[in-house]
Amino acid sequence: AGADSIEHGYGASEATFKLLKQKAIAYEPTLTAVASTEQYFHHYVPGRDPPTPRMQEAARAFRTALKLGVTIGNGSDVGVFTHGENWREPAAMVADGMTPAQALHAATDVAAKILRQQAAFGRIAPGLRADLAAFAGDPDAQIDALKKPVFVMKDGSVYRHP
């Protein structure tokens, strides 16, 4: 139908992901959105309860897309959970099989490309928007370091500094 990306895709089959790969359609899994709705509507408690069937379905779809080499971006449906917890989506991607580096790319340059904004943001380069963040720890080694931003710059304005 001419779609550029598919969001959620929890019940997608391997054949569907093969078609996404063939047509260069990106996938944004929104793993944290399903986890959040399971908390709200089915009393799932993170860290206590095993993943629900819907969460398992979302993880299966994600792992299938990853295995097949589908372009995966970081789409979180932020708003179904507390603003400022956006780190949860790349952490969920790593928990389900991405490397921290892949998850960081999904949230930066891959996301910018999906939005057709790679000439404006998504990487550090002359002429692009000055959107930068630094963390207490190395998210490339331990993705949970994204929980602790110590420096944030948006459009060249500093919003948080050490």
C-alpha positions as a Markdown table, in Angstrom:
| # | Residue | x | y | z |
|---|---|---|---|---|
| 1 | Ala | 0.0 | 0.0 | 0.0 |
| 2 | Gly | 3.0 | 2.3 | -0.1 |
| 3 | Ala | 3.7 | 2.4 | 3.6 |
| 4 | Asp | 7.2 | 3.6 | 4.7 |
| 5 | Ser | 7.0 | 2.0 | 8.1 |
| 6 | Ile | 5.0 | -0.3 | 10.2 |
| 7 | Glu | 4.5 | 0.4 | 13.9 |
| 8 | His | 3.7 | -2.3 | 16.5 |
| 9 | Gly | 3.4 | -5.3 | 14.2 |
| 10 | Tyr | 3.1 | -7.6 | 17.1 |
| 11 | Gly | 1.2 | -10.4 | 15.3 |
| 12 | Ala | 3.2 | -10.2 | 12.0 |
| 13 | Ser | 4.4 | -13.4 | 10.5 |
| 14 | Glu | 7.8 | -14.2 | 9.1 |
| 15 | Ala | 6.4 | -13.9 | 5.6 |
| 16 | Thr | 5.2 | -10.3 | 6.5 |
| 17 | Phe | 8.7 | -9.4 | 7.8 |
| 18 | Lys | 10.3 | -10.8 | 4.6 |
| 19 | Leu | 8.0 | -8.6 | 2.6 |
| 20 | Leu | 9.0 | -5.6 | 4.7 |
| 21 | Lys | 12.6 | -6.4 | 4.1 |
| 22 | Gln | 12.1 | -6.8 | 0.3 |
| 23 | Lys | 10.1 | -3.5 | 0.1 |
| 24 | Ala | 12.6 | -1.6 | 2.4 |
| 25 | Ile | 9.8 | -0.9 | 4.8 |
| 26 | Ala | 11.0 | 0.0 | 8.3 |
| 27 | Tyr | 9.6 | -1.6 | 11.5 |
| 28 | Glu | 9.1 | 0.3 | 14.8 |
| 29 | Pro | 8.2 | -2.4 | 17.4 |
| 30 | Thr | 7.1 | -0.3 | 20.3 |
| 31 | Leu | 7.9 | -3.0 | 22.8 |
| 32 | Thr | 7.4 | -0.7 | 25.8 |
| 33 | Ala | 3.9 | 0.3 | 24.6 |
| 34 | Val | 2.7 | -3.3 | 24.9 |
| 35 | Ala | 4.4 | -3.7 | 28.3 |
| 36 | Ser | 2.7 | -0.5 | 29.5 |
| 37 | Thr | -0.7 | -1.5 | 28.3 |
| 38 | Glu | -0.3 | -4.9 | 30.0 |
| 39 | Gln | 0.5 | -3.1 | 33.2 |
| 40 | Tyr | -2.5 | -0.8 | 32.9 |
| 41 | Phe | -5.1 | -3.3 | 31.8 |
| 42 | His | -3.9 | -6.8 | 32.9 |
| 43 | His | -2.1 | -6.0 | 36.1 |
| 44 | Tyr | 1.3 | -7.1 | 34.8 |
| 45 | Val | 4.1 | -6.1 | 37.3 |
| 46 | Pro | 7.6 | -5.7 | 35.8 |
| 47 | Gly | 10.3 | -7.6 | 37.6 |
| 48 | Arg | 7.7 | -9.8 | 39.3 |
| 49 | Asp | 5.6 | -11.3 | 36.6 |
| 50 | Pro | 6.7 | -13.3 | 33.6 |
| 51 | Pro | 6.0 | -11.6 | 30.2 |
| 52 | Thr | 2.4 | -11.8 | 29.2 |
| 53 | Pro | 1.3 | -13.6 | 26.0 |
| 54 | Arg | 1.0 | -10.2 | 24.2 |
| 55 | Met | 4.5 | -9.2 | 25.4 |
| 56 | Gln | 5.8 | -12.6 | 24.2 |
| 57 | Glu | 4.1 | -12.0 | 20.8 |
| 58 | Ala | 5.7 | -8.6 | 20.5 |
| 59 | Ala | 9.1 | -10.0 | 21.4 |
| 60 | Arg | 8.7 | -12.8 | 18.9 |
| 61 | Ala | 7.9 | -10.3 | 16.1 |
| 62 | Phe | 10.9 | -8.2 | 17.0 |
| 63 | Arg | 13.3 | -11.1 | 17.1 |
| 64 | Thr | 11.9 | -12.3 | 13.7 |
| 65 | Ala | 12.4 | -8.8 | 12.1 |
| 66 | Leu | 15.9 | -8.6 | 13.6 |
| 67 | Lys | 16.9 | -12.1 | 12.3 |
| 68 | Leu | 15.6 | -11.2 | 8.8 |
| 69 | Gly | 17.5 | -7.9 | 8.7 |
| 70 | Val | 14.5 | -5.6 | 8.5 |
| 71 | Thr | 15.3 | -2.0 | 9.2 |
| 72 | Ile | 14.3 | -1.4 | 12.8 |
| 73 | Gly | 13.7 | 2.1 | 14.3 |
| 74 | Asn | 13.0 | 3.1 | 17.8 |
| 75 | Gly | 9.3 | 3.9 | 18.1 |
| 76 | Ser | 8.1 | 3.8 | 21.7 |
| 77 | Asp | 4.6 | 5.3 | 21.6 |
| 78 | Val | 5.9 | 7.6 | 24.4 |
| 79 | Gly | 2.9 | 8.8 | 26.2 |
| 80 | Val | 1.6 | 5.4 | 27.3 |
| 81 | Phe | 4.3 | 5.6 | 30.0 |
| 82 | Thr | 5.9 | 8.4 | 32.0 |
| 83 | His | 7.6 | 11.0 | 29.9 |
| 84 | Gly | 11.4 | 10.8 | 30.5 |
| 85 | Glu | 11.4 | 7.0 | 30.5 |
| 86 | Asn | 12.1 | 6.8 | 26.8 |
| 87 | Trp | 15.3 | 4.8 | 27.6 |
| 88 | Arg | 13.0 | 1.8 | 28.1 |
| 89 | Glu | 12.5 | 1.1 | 24.4 |
| 90 | Pro | 16.2 | 0.7 | 23.5 |
| 91 | Ala | 16.6 | -1.3 | 26.7 |
| 92 | Ala | 13.8 | -3.6 | 25.6 |
| 93 | Met | 15.3 | -4.0 | 22.2 |
| 94 | Val | 18.6 | -5.1 | 23.7 |
| 95 | Ala | 16.8 | -7.5 | 26.1 |
| 96 | Asp | 15.2 | -9.1 | 23.0 |
| 97 | Gly | 18.4 | -9.5 | 21.0 |
| 98 | Met | 19.8 | -6.2 | 19.6 |
| 99 | Thr | 23.3 | -5.1 | 20.6 |
| 100 | Pro | 23.4 | -1.8 | 22.5 |
| 101 | Ala | 25.0 | -0.3 | 19.4 |
| 102 | Gln | 22.2 | -1.4 | 17.2 |
| 103 | Ala | 19.6 | 0.0 | 19.7 |
| 104 | Leu | 21.4 | 3.3 | 19.8 |
| 105 | His | 21.4 | 3.5 | 16.0 |
| 106 | Ala | 17.7 | 2.6 | 15.9 |
| 107 | Ala | 17.1 | 5.6 | 18.2 |
| 108 | Thr | 19.2 | 8.0 | 16.2 |
| 109 | Asp | 20.3 | 7.8 | 12.6 |
| 110 | Val | 18.0 | 5.0 | 11.7 |
| 111 | Ala | 15.0 | 6.8 | 13.2 |
| 112 | Ala | 16.0 | 10.0 | 11.3 |
| 113 | Lys | 16.2 | 8.1 | 8.1 |
| 114 | Ile | 12.8 | 6.6 | 8.6 |
| 115 | Leu | 11.4 | 10.1 | 9.1 |
| 116 | Arg | 13.4 | 11.3 | 6.1 |
| 117 | Gln | 15.1 | 13.8 | 8.3 |
| 118 | Gln | 18.7 | 12.5 | 8.1 |
| 119 | Ala | 19.8 | 15.9 | 6.7 |
| 120 | Ala | 18.6 | 17.6 | 9.9 |
| 121 | Phe | 19.3 | 15.3 | 12.8 |
| 122 | Gly | 20.1 | 11.7 | 13.9 |
| 123 | Arg | 23.9 | 12.0 | 13.9 |
| 124 | Ile | 26.7 | 14.4 | 14.9 |
| 125 | Ala | 27.8 | 16.3 | 11.8 |
| 126 | Pro | 28.4 | 19.9 | 10.6 |
| 127 | Gly | 25.1 | 21.6 | 9.6 |
| 128 | Leu | 22.8 | 19.2 | 11.5 |
| 129 | Arg | 20.9 | 20.3 | 14.6 |
| 130 | Ala | 22.9 | 20.3 | 17.8 |
| 131 | Asp | 21.0 | 17.6 | 19.6 |
| 132 | Leu | 23.4 | 15.8 | 22.0 |
| 133 | Ala | 23.2 | 13.8 | 25.2 |
| 134 | Ala | 25.8 | 12.4 | 27.5 |
| 135 | Phe | 25.2 | 9.7 | 30.2 |
| 136 | Ala | 26.7 | 8.5 | 33.5 |
| 137 | Gly | 28.0 | 5.4 | 31.9 |
| 138 | Asp | 28.5 | 4.0 | 28.4 |
| 139 | Pro | 25.2 | 3.0 | 26.8 |
| 140 | Asp | 27.2 | 1.2 | 24.0 |
| 141 | Ala | 28.4 | -1.2 | 26.7 |
| 142 | Gln | 25.4 | -1.1 | 29.0 |
| 143 | Ile | 22.2 | 0.2 | 27.5 |
| 144 | Asp | 20.7 | 1.0 | 30.9 |
| 145 | Ala | 23.1 | 4.0 | 31.1 |
| 146 | Leu | 20.5 | 5.8 | 29.1 |
| 147 | Lys | 18.5 | 6.1 | 32.3 |
| 148 | Lys | 21.0 | 8.6 | 33.7 |
| 149 | Pro | 21.5 | 11.6 | 31.3 |
| 150 | Val | 24.0 | 14.1 | 32.7 |
| 151 | Phe | 24.1 | 16.4 | 29.7 |
| 152 | Val | 21.3 | 17.3 | 27.2 |
| 153 | Met | 21.5 | 19.8 | 24.4 |
| 154 | Lys | 18.6 | 20.5 | 22.0 |
| 155 | Asp | 19.1 | 22.7 | 19.0 |
| 156 | Gly | 22.3 | 24.0 | 20.6 |
| 157 | Ser | 20.6 | 25.0 | 23.9 |
| 158 | Val | 21.8 | 23.2 | 27.0 |
| 159 | Tyr | 18.9 | 21.9 | 29.1 |
| 160 | Arg | 20.9 | 19.7 | 31.5 |
| 161 | His | 24.5 | 19.9 | 32.5 |
| 162 | Pro | 26.7 | 18.2 | 35.1 |
